[in-house]
């Protein structure tokens, strides 16, 4: 996985994050997207994230990984 420095993370656009409003789960590349999917599954199992937020992060990761299109039915 590519190294993501604090400086680079601060300059990332909000749309690059799985949860843009919270700036959590950065996904500038495919390796970070795969890592985000793993992390969000663990956070969900621990009760640290809601199921709807976990679904949003997984969907965003799948888009970055090229596994699905960019439309998310639950977002506005």
N, CA, C and O atoms as a GROMACS GRO file, in nm:
protein
  304
    1UNK      N    1   0.084  -0.117   0.000
    1UNK     CA    2   0.000   0.000   0.000
    1UNK      C    3   0.089   0.123   0.000
    1UNK      O    4   0.192   0.128   0.068
    2UNK      N    5   0.049   0.222  -0.077
    2UNK     CA    6   0.123   0.347  -0.082
    2UNK      C    7   0.110   0.420   0.051
    2UNK      O    8   0.007   0.411   0.119
    3UNK      N    9   0.214   0.491   0.087
    3UNK     CA   10   0.213   0.566   0.212
    3UNK      C   11   0.130   0.692   0.194
    3UNK      O   12   0.145   0.763   0.094
    4UNK      N   13   0.044   0.718   0.290
    4UNK     CA   14  -0.038   0.838   0.288
    4UNK      C   15   0.005   0.924   0.407
    4UNK      O   16  -0.026   0.893   0.522
    5UNK      N   17   0.076   1.032   0.377
    5UNK     CA   18   0.125   1.118   0.483
    5UNK      C   19   0.013   1.206   0.537
    5UNK      O   20  -0.091   1.223   0.473
    6UNK      N   21   0.035   1.261   0.654
    6UNK     CA   22  -0.062   1.351   0.714
    6UNK      C   23  -0.085   1.472   0.625
    6UNK      O   24  -0.198   1.517   0.608
    7UNK      N   25   0.021   1.525   0.569
    7UNK     CA   26   0.011   1.642   0.481
    7UNK      C   27  -0.073   1.609   0.357
    7UNK      O   28  -0.159   1.688   0.318
    8UNK      N   29  -0.049   1.494   0.297
    8UNK     CA   30  -0.126   1.455   0.179
    8UNK      C   31  -0.272   1.431   0.214
    8UNK      O   32  -0.362   1.467   0.137
    9UNK      N   33  -0.298   1.371   0.330
    9UNK     CA   34  -0.435   1.344   0.372
    9UNK      C   35  -0.512   1.474   0.394
    9UNK      O   36  -0.630   1.483   0.358
   10UNK      N   37  -0.446   1.574   0.451
   10UNK     CA   38  -0.511   1.703   0.475
   10UNK      C   39  -0.549   1.774   0.345
   10UNK      O   40  -0.644   1.853   0.344
   11UNK      N   41  -0.477   1.746   0.238
   11UNK     CA   42  -0.503   1.812   0.110
   11UNK      C   43  -0.594   1.733   0.018
   11UNK      O   44  -0.621   1.775  -0.095
   12UNK      N   45  -0.642   1.618   0.064
   12UNK     CA   46  -0.731   1.538  -0.018
   12UNK      C   47  -0.870   1.600  -0.024
   12UNK      O   48  -0.916   1.660   0.074
   13UNK      N   49  -0.936   1.584  -0.137
   13UNK     CA   50  -1.073   1.634  -0.153
   13UNK      C   51  -1.167   1.547  -0.069
   13UNK      O   52  -1.142   1.428  -0.052
   14UNK      N   53  -1.274   1.607  -0.016
   14UNK     CA   54  -1.368   1.529   0.066
   14UNK      C   55  -1.424   1.405  -0.005
   14UNK      O   56  -1.450   1.304   0.060
   15UNK      N   57  -1.442   1.412  -0.135
   15UNK     CA   58  -1.496   1.299  -0.210
   15UNK      C   59  -1.405   1.178  -0.216
   15UNK      O   60  -1.446   1.072  -0.260
   16UNK      N   61  -1.282   1.194  -0.172
   16UNK     CA   62  -1.186   1.085  -0.172
   16UNK      C   63  -1.203   0.995  -0.049
   16UNK      O   64  -1.144   0.887  -0.043
   17UNK      N   65  -1.283   1.038   0.046
   17UNK     CA   66  -1.304   0.963   0.169
   17UNK      C   67  -1.433   0.881   0.161
   17UNK      O   68  -1.528   0.920   0.093
   18UNK      N   69  -1.435   0.770   0.231
   18UNK     CA   70  -1.555   0.687   0.238
   18UNK      C   71  -1.667   0.758   0.312
   18UNK      O   72  -1.784   0.743   0.276
   19UNK      N   73  -1.632   0.833   0.414
   19UNK     CA   74  -1.727   0.916   0.488
   19UNK      C   75  -1.675   1.060   0.481
   19UNK      O   76  -1.603   1.104   0.571
   20UNK      N   77  -1.709   1.134   0.375
   20UNK     CA   78  -1.652   1.266   0.352
   20UNK      C   79  -1.675   1.367   0.465
   20UNK      O   80  -1.584   1.443   0.498
   21UNK      N   81  -1.793   1.368   0.525
   21UNK     CA   82  -1.822   1.463   0.632
   21UNK      C   83  -1.734   1.443   0.754
   21UNK      O   84  -1.705   1.538   0.827
   22UNK      N   85  -1.692   1.320   0.776
   22UNK     CA   86  -1.609   1.287   0.891
   22UNK      C   87  -1.462   1.271   0.853
   22UNK      O   88  -1.375   1.256   0.939
   23UNK      N   89  -1.434   1.275   0.722
   23UNK     CA   90  -1.299   1.256   0.669
   23UNK      C   91  -1.238   1.124   0.719
   23UNK      O   92  -1.122   1.119   0.761
   24UNK      N   93  -1.320   1.019   0.714
   24UNK     CA   94  -1.275   0.886   0.754
   24UNK      C   95  -1.267   0.795   0.633
   24UNK      O   96  -1.338   0.815   0.535
   25UNK      N   97  -1.181   0.698   0.640
   25UNK     CA   98  -1.161   0.596   0.537
   25UNK      C   99  -1.115   0.658   0.403
   25UNK      O  100  -1.189   0.657   0.305
   26UNK      N  101  -0.992   0.712   0.401
   26UNK     CA  102  -0.941   0.770   0.276
   26UNK      C  103  -0.918   0.663   0.171
   26UNK      O  104  -0.872   0.553   0.201
   27UNK      N  105  -0.951   0.697   0.045
   27UNK     CA  106  -0.938   0.601  -0.064
   27UNK      C  107  -0.877   0.668  -0.188
   27UNK      O  108  -0.944   0.682  -0.290
   28UNK      N  109  -0.750   0.710  -0.179
   28UNK     CA  110  -0.689   0.772  -0.297
   28UNK      C  111  -0.649   0.671  -0.404
   28UNK      O  112  -0.621   0.709  -0.517
   29UNK      N  113  -0.645   0.543  -0.368
   29UNK     CA  114  -0.606   0.440  -0.465
   29UNK      C  115  -0.672   0.307  -0.428
   29UNK      O  116  -0.741   0.298  -0.326
   30UNK      N  117  -0.650   0.206  -0.510
   30UNK     CA  118  -0.715   0.077  -0.490
   30UNK      C  119  -0.670   0.006  -0.362
   30UNK      O  120  -0.750  -0.060  -0.296
   31UNK      N  121  -0.545   0.020  -0.326
   31UNK     CA  122  -0.499  -0.048  -0.205
   31UNK      C  123  -0.565   0.011  -0.081
   31UNK      O  124  -0.599  -0.062   0.012
   32UNK      N  125  -0.582   0.143  -0.078
   32UNK     CA  126  -0.650   0.206   0.035
   32UNK      C  127  -0.799   0.171   0.036
   32UNK      O  128  -0.859   0.158   0.143
   33UNK      N  129  -0.858   0.156  -0.081
   33UNK     CA  130  -1.000   0.118  -0.089
   33UNK      C  131  -1.022  -0.022  -0.032
   33UNK      O  132  -1.117  -0.044   0.043
   34UNK      N  133  -0.935  -0.115  -0.065
   34UNK     CA  134  -0.944  -0.249  -0.010
   34UNK      C  135  -0.926  -0.250   0.141
   34UNK      O  136  -0.994  -0.323   0.212
   35UNK      N  137  -0.833  -0.169   0.188
   35UNK     CA  138  -0.809  -0.158   0.330
   35UNK      C  139  -0.931  -0.098   0.400
   35UNK      O  140  -0.967  -0.141   0.509
   36UNK      N  141  -0.995   0.001   0.337
   36UNK     CA  142  -1.114   0.064   0.396
   36UNK      C  143  -1.226  -0.039   0.413
   36UNK      O  144  -1.296  -0.039   0.514
   37UNK      N  145  -1.243  -0.125   0.313
   37UNK     CA  146  -1.346  -0.229   0.324
   37UNK      C  147  -1.320  -0.320   0.444
   37UNK      O  148  -1.412  -0.356   0.516
   38UNK      N  149  -1.196  -0.356   0.465
   38UNK     CA  150  -1.160  -0.441   0.579
   38UNK      C  151  -1.183  -0.370   0.711
   38UNK      O  152  -1.238  -0.426   0.805
   39UNK      N  153  -1.140  -0.246   0.716
   39UNK     CA  154  -1.151  -0.168   0.840
   39UNK      C  155  -1.297  -0.142   0.877
   39UNK      O  156  -1.334  -0.148   0.994
   40UNK      N  157  -1.379  -0.112   0.776
   40UNK     CA  158  -1.518  -0.081   0.806
   40UNK      C  159  -1.592  -0.206   0.853
   40UNK      O  160  -1.683  -0.197   0.935
   41UNK      N  161  -1.555  -0.322   0.802
   41UNK     CA  162  -1.616  -0.446   0.850
   41UNK      C  163  -1.583  -0.470   0.996
   41UNK      O  164  -1.669  -0.511   1.074
   42UNK      N  165  -1.459  -0.443   1.034
   42UNK     CA  166  -1.417  -0.459   1.174
   42UNK      C  167  -1.488  -0.356   1.262
   42UNK      O  168  -1.532  -0.390   1.372
   43UNK      N  169  -1.499  -0.232   1.216
   43UNK     CA  170  -1.566  -0.128   1.294
   43UNK      C  171  -1.713  -0.160   1.313
   43UNK      O  172  -1.770  -0.134   1.419
   44UNK      N  173  -1.776  -0.216   1.211
   44UNK     CA  174  -1.917  -0.255   1.220
   44UNK      C  175  -1.935  -0.367   1.323
   44UNK      O  176  -2.028  -0.364   1.403
   45UNK      N  177  -1.846  -0.465   1.320
   45UNK     CA  178  -1.854  -0.577   1.414
   45UNK      C  179  -1.835  -0.529   1.558
   45UNK      O  180  -1.891  -0.587   1.651
   46UNK      N  181  -1.756  -0.424   1.577
   46UNK     CA  182  -1.731  -0.370   1.710
   46UNK      C  183  -1.836  -0.268   1.752
   46UNK      O  184  -1.834  -0.219   1.865
   47UNK      N  185  -1.928  -0.236   1.663
   47UNK     CA  186  -2.033  -0.139   1.694
   47UNK      C  187  -1.988   0.005   1.688
   47UNK      O  188  -2.054   0.092   1.746
   48UNK      N  189  -1.877   0.033   1.619
   48UNK     CA  190  -1.823   0.169   1.612
   48UNK      C  191  -1.875   0.249   1.493
   48UNK      O  192  -1.847   0.368   1.482
   49UNK      N  193  -1.952   0.183   1.405
   49UNK     CA  194  -2.004   0.249   1.287
   49UNK      C  195  -2.143   0.192   1.258
   49UNK      O  196  -2.170   0.075   1.284
   50UNK      N  197  -2.230   0.275   1.205
   50UNK     CA  198  -2.366   0.228   1.176
   50UNK      C  199  -2.367   0.143   1.049
   50UNK      O  200  -2.279   0.159   0.964
   51UNK      N  201  -2.465   0.055   1.035
   51UNK     CA  202  -2.474  -0.025   0.913
   51UNK      C  203  -2.489   0.060   0.787
   51UNK      O  204  -2.435   0.024   0.682
   52UNK      N  205  -2.560   0.172   0.795
   52UNK     CA  206  -2.576   0.257   0.676
   52UNK      C  207  -2.445   0.324   0.638
   52UNK      O  208  -2.414   0.335   0.519
   53UNK      N  209  -2.366   0.368   0.737
   53UNK     CA  210  -2.236   0.426   0.706
   53UNK      C  211  -2.141   0.320   0.650
   53UNK      O  212  -2.063   0.349   0.559
   54UNK      N  213  -2.148   0.200   0.703
   54UNK     CA  214  -2.064   0.090   0.653
   54UNK      C  215  -2.098   0.061   0.507
   54UNK      O  216  -2.009   0.036   0.426
   55UNK      N  217  -2.227   0.063   0.474
   55UNK     CA  218  -2.269   0.039   0.335
   55UNK      C  219  -2.216   0.148   0.242
   55UNK      O  220  -2.176   0.119   0.130
   56UNK      N  221  -2.217   0.272   0.288
   56UNK     CA  222  -2.166   0.383   0.208
   56UNK      C  223  -2.016   0.366   0.181
   56UNK      O  224  -1.970   0.386   0.068
   57UNK      N  225  -1.942   0.328   0.284
   57UNK     CA  226  -1.797   0.310   0.269
   57UNK      C  227  -1.769   0.193   0.175
   57UNK      O  228  -1.682   0.203   0.088
   58UNK      N  229  -1.841   0.082   0.191
   58UNK     CA  230  -1.820  -0.033   0.103
   58UNK      C  231  -1.852   0.002  -0.042
   58UNK      O  232  -1.780  -0.039  -0.134
   59UNK      N  233  -1.961   0.078  -0.062
   59UNK     CA  234  -1.996   0.116  -0.198
   59UNK      C  235  -1.888   0.204  -0.260
   59UNK      O  236  -1.847   0.181  -0.374
   60UNK      N  237  -1.841   0.303  -0.186
   60UNK     CA  238  -1.735   0.391  -0.236
   60UNK      C  239  -1.609   0.310  -0.268
   60UNK      O  240  -1.545   0.333  -0.370
   61UNK      N  241  -1.574   0.215  -0.182
   61UNK     CA  242  -1.457   0.131  -0.206
   61UNK      C  243  -1.477   0.047  -0.331
   61UNK      O  244  -1.383   0.032  -0.410
   62UNK      N  245  -1.595  -0.007  -0.351
   62UNK     CA  246  -1.622  -0.086  -0.471
   62UNK      C  247  -1.611  -0.001  -0.597
   62UNK      O  248  -1.566  -0.050  -0.700
   63UNK      N  249  -1.652   0.125  -0.590
   63UNK     CA  250  -1.638   0.216  -0.704
   63UNK      C  251  -1.491   0.237  -0.736
   63UNK      O  252  -1.449   0.229  -0.851
   64UNK      N  253  -1.412   0.264  -0.633
   64UNK     CA  254  -1.268   0.286  -0.653
   64UNK      C  255  -1.202   0.160  -0.708
   64UNK      O  256  -1.112   0.168  -0.791
   65UNK      N  257  -1.248   0.044  -0.663
   65UNK     CA  258  -1.192  -0.083  -0.709
   65UNK      C  259  -1.245  -0.125  -0.846
   65UNK      O  260  -1.197  -0.222  -0.904
   66UNK      N  261  -1.345  -0.052  -0.897
   66UNK     CA  262  -1.402  -0.083  -1.027
   66UNK      C  263  -1.500  -0.199  -1.024
   66UNK      O  264  -1.526  -0.260  -1.128
   67UNK      N  265  -1.554  -0.230  -0.907
   67UNK     CA  266  -1.645  -0.343  -0.893
   67UNK      C  267  -1.792  -0.305  -0.910
   67UNK      O  268  -1.878  -0.394  -0.919
   68UNK      N  269  -1.823  -0.176  -0.916
   68UNK     CA  270  -1.961  -0.131  -0.931
   68UNK      C  271  -1.961   0.010  -0.991
   68UNK      O  272  -1.856   0.071  -1.005
   69UNK      N  273  -2.080   0.060  -1.027
   69UNK     CA  274  -2.086   0.196  -1.083
   69UNK      C  275  -2.089   0.298  -0.970
   69UNK      O  276  -2.089   0.262  -0.852
   70UNK      N  277  -2.093   0.427  -1.006
   70UNK     CA  278  -2.078   0.532  -0.907
   70UNK      C  279  -2.210   0.580  -0.844
   70UNK      O  280  -2.208   0.669  -0.760
   71UNK      N  281  -2.322   0.522  -0.883
   71UNK     CA  282  -2.449   0.565  -0.824
   71UNK      C  283  -2.477   0.486  -0.699
   71UNK      O  284  -2.460   0.364  -0.695
   72UNK      N  285  -2.520   0.556  -0.597
   72UNK     CA  286  -2.555   0.493  -0.470
   72UNK      C  287  -2.700   0.520  -0.444
   72UNK      O  288  -2.738   0.635  -0.425
   73UNK      N  289  -2.785   0.417  -0.441
   73UNK     CA  290  -2.929   0.438  -0.429
   73UNK      C  291  -2.972   0.507  -0.300
   73UNK      O  292  -3.077   0.571  -0.298
   74UNK      N  293  -2.894   0.496  -0.195
   74UNK     CA  294  -2.934   0.555  -0.067
   74UNK      C  295  -2.886   0.696  -0.044
   74UNK      O  296  -2.915   0.754   0.061
   75UNK      N  297  -2.815   0.755  -0.140
   75UNK     CA  298  -2.762   0.890  -0.120
   75UNK      C  299  -2.839   0.992  -0.200
   75UNK      O  300  -2.903   0.959  -0.300
   76UNK      N  301  -2.833   1.116  -0.155
   76UNK     CA  302  -2.897   1.227  -0.227
   76UNK      C  303  -2.799   1.338  -0.244
   76UNK      O  304  -2.832   1.441  -0.302
   0.00000   0.00000   0.00000
